[in-house]
Amino acid sequence: MHNQDTDFQTRLNFAQIDQTTVRSLKTLWPIIQPALDDVLAGFYAHLKTQPKMAAMVGDQQARLVSAQKSHWEKLFLGGFDQSYRDSINRIGHVHYQQDRTRPLPDRS
Ligand code: HEM
C-alpha cells in the first residue's frame, strides 16, 4: 500500500467513516439530491454577499453548480474510492490556487 493510501485510510478511520457510514450515505442520497438545486442556489447567493467571492465566482456559477453536484454525488455514492480521492485532490488544488491569486480579506 502506498503511503498516501495509508494516510487516507487513517483519516477515514479517525473520522469514524466505515462501511456503515458508506451505506448510510447511499441511503441519504435520494433525499439530498432533489434538494441540491436549492441548497447550491443558497450557497452561491451567500458567497456573493462578499464582493471578493462574488468576483471569484464571476460568470461561472452554472459551471460551478454542476461541478459541485458531481462532487456531492461522489461523496454520497462513491464510497470514498480512488475517483473521489482524485477529485477532492483536484478541488483542493483549484481552491488553493484561487486563494493564492485572489486572497480573501482577513477575518475580523
Ligand atoms: C463546500 C465548499 C465548496 C465546494 C464543495 C466547492 C466545489 C468546487 C468544485 C467541484 C469546483 C470545480 C473544480 C474543478 O474545476 O475541477 C470548484 C471550483 C471553484 N470554486 Fe469551489 N467549492 C466550494 C467552496 C468555494 C468557495 C467558498 C469559493 C469562494 C468564492 C469557491 C470558488 C470557486 C472558484 C472560483 C472555482 C473555479 C476555479 C477555476 O476553475 O478557475 N468555491 N469548486
Boltz pocket constraint, residues with backbone or C-beta under 6 A from the ligand:
constraints:
  - pocket:
      binder: B
      contacts: [[A, 47], [A, 52], [A, 53], [A, 54], [A, 56], [A, 57], [A, 60], [A, 64], [A, 67], [A, 68], [A, 71], [A, 87], [A, 90], [A, 91], [A, 94], [A, 95], [A, 98]]
      max_distance: 6.0
